[in-house]
Amino acid sequence: MELDILGLLLYCIPALVTGAIAFLFFREHIENESRRRDFLIQKDLQKDALPLRLQAYERLSLFLERIKLSKLLVRVNPMSSNKEDYENLLIANIEQEFDHNLAQQIYVTDQCWSVTSTAKNATVQMIRKVTMSDEIDSADKLRETLLTEMIDRRSPSDAALSFIKEEVSNIW
């Protein structure tokens, strides 16, 4: 009887060792395959997402160029000589451009979107600040003063464009 148990153990121990090794091997193999599959999926997603991200950066760059005061004032002409009407027209144009590009925030970093929003708000504030001046009495004078002010200092859009260019260069 003892001999039968000893013989049974001699057959079972190698089988158990072989089974444990096979279990560990297959578990490792399945984990590697899972990681490989995840990597391939991530690679495919990045391949598809990169053009969308670059397009979002392009659209934000275009937005920043369009709200640059030197270009906005040339493109948007006053409809009357009233400075408040012209101020409202300029701000409405900026807000319309911004609203048209709201969806781009999905594809860019939070910091990039924040810089873009800040540039838009700074441009609007600059228009409002100049309009409040008592020296400005007409839309043409507002336009002239804004253009003169842009000669003296850097546009908020320029800083945001520099940030976007740096961020896009980091993608590569």
C-alpha positions in Angstrom: 0.0 0.0 0.0 2.8 2.4 0.8 4.5 1.5 -2.4 1.3 2.3 -4.3 1.1 5.8 -2.7 4.8 6.4 -3.3 4.4 5.4 -6.9 1.3 7.6 -7.3 3.3 10.5 -5.8 6.1 9.9 -8.2 3.7 10.2 -11.1 1.7 13.1 -9.7 4.6 15.4 -8.6 6.1 15.7 -12.2 2.6 16.2 -13.6 1.8 19.0 -11.0 5.2 20.7 -11.8 4.5 20.5 -15.5 1.0 21.8 -15.0 2.2 24.7 -12.9 4.9 25.6 -15.4 2.3 25.4 -18.2 -0.1 27.6 -16.2 2.6 30.3 -15.6 3.7 30.2 -19.2 0.2 30.6 -20.6 -0.7 33.3 -18.1 2.4 35.3 -19.1 1.7 34.6 -22.8 -1.9 35.9 -22.4 -0.8 39.0 -20.6 1.8 39.7 -23.3 -0.8 39.3 -26.0 -3.2 41.6 -24.1 -0.5 44.3 -23.8 0.4 43.9 -27.5 -3.2 44.2 -28.5 -3.6 47.3 -26.3 -0.5 48.8 -27.9 -1.7 48.2 -31.4 -5.1 49.7 -30.6 -3.4 52.8 -29.0 -1.1 53.1 -32.1 -4.1 53.0 -34.4 -6.0 55.5 -32.3 -3.0 57.9 -32.3 -2.6 57.5 -36.1 -6.3 58.5 -36.5 -6.2 61.3 -33.9 -3.0 63.0 -35.0 -4.5 64.6 -38.1 -7.5 65.8 -36.0 -5.2 67.3 -33.4 -3.2 69.1 -36.0 -6.3 70.4 -37.7 -7.5 71.7 -34.4 -4.2 73.6 -33.9 -4.5 74.9 -37.5 -8.0 76.2 -36.8 -7.0 77.9 -33.5 -4.1 79.5 -35.3 -6.4 80.8 -38.0 -8.8 82.1 -35.2 -5.9 83.9 -33.5 -4.9 85.4 -36.8 -8.4 86.6 -37.6 -8.9 88.3 -34.2 -5.5 90.0 -34.3 -6.6 93.7 -34.2 -4.4 94.7 -37.1 -6.3 92.3 -39.3 -9.7 92.5 -37.7 -9.9 96.3 -38.1 -9.1 96.0 -41.8 -11.7 93.3 -42.3 -14.5 94.8 -40.2 -15.5 98.2 -41.3 -17.6 100.5 -39.2 -21.3 100.8 -40.2 -21.7 104.1 -38.6 -19.6 106.8 -36.9 -20.8 105.7 -33.4 -17.8 104.2 -31.5 -20.0 102.0 -29.3 -21.6 100.4 -32.3 -18.2 99.7 -33.8 -17.0 98.3 -30.5 -20.0 96.0 -30.4 -19.5 94.9 -34.0 -15.8 94.1 -33.3 -16.6 92.2 -30.2 -19.4 90.3 -31.8 -17.1 89.3 -34.7 -14.5 88.0 -32.2 -17.2 86.1 -30.2 -18.6 84.6 -33.4 -15.1 83.4 -34.5 -14.6 82.0 -31.0 -17.9 80.2 -30.9 -17.2 78.7 -34.4 -14.0 77.1 -32.9 -15.3 75.9 -29.5 -15.2 72.2 -30.5 -11.4 72.4 -31.1 -10.8 72.3 -27.3 -11.4 68.6 -27.4 -8.3 68.0 -29.4 -5.8 70.5 -27.8 -4.4 70.5 -24.3 -6.2 72.4 -21.5 -3.3 74.8 -21.3 -3.4 75.6 -25.1 -7.2 76.2 -24.9 -6.6 78.5 -21.8 -4.0 80.5 -23.7 -6.3 80.9 -26.7 -9.2 82.0 -24.5 -7.0 84.4 -22.7 -5.8 85.9 -25.9 -9.4 86.4 -27.0 -10.4 88.0 -23.7 -7.4 90.3 -23.7 -8.3 91.5 -27.2 -11.8 92.2 -26.2 -10.6 94.0 -23.1 -8.2 96.1 -25.2 -11.1 97.2 -27.5 -13.3 98.0 -24.5 -10.5 100.0 -22.7 -9.8 102.1 -25.7 -13.5 102.7 -26.4 -14.0 104.1 -22.8 -11.5 106.9 -23.5 -13.1 110.3 -23.7 -10.7 111.3 -26.5 -12.4 108.7 -28.8 -15.5 110.3 -30.3 -16.0 108.2 -33.5 -15.6 104.8 -34.9 -12.8 106.0 -37.2 -11.0 107.5 -34.2 -11.4 104.2 -32.3 -10.1 102.3 -35.3 -7.1 104.6 -35.6 -6.3 104.5 -31.9 -6.5 100.7 -31.8 -4.1 100.4 -34.8 -1.7 102.8 -33.2 -1.8 100.9 -29.9 -1.0 97.7 -31.8 2.2 99.3 -33.2 3.4 100.0 -29.7 2.8 96.6 -28.2 2.6 92.9 -29.0 -0.8 91.5 -29.8 -2.3 88.9 -27.4 -2.8 86.7 -30.4 1.0 86.7 -31.1 1.8 85.2 -27.7 -0.9 82.5 -28.1 0.4 81.7 -31.6 3.9 81.3 -30.2 2.5 78.9 -27.6 0.6 76.9 -30.2 3.7 76.6 -32.4 5.7 75.4 -29.5 3.1 72.8 -28.5 2.8 71.5 -32.1 6.6 71.2 -32.3 6.5 69.0 -29.2 4.0 66.6 -30.9 6.7 65.5 -33.4 
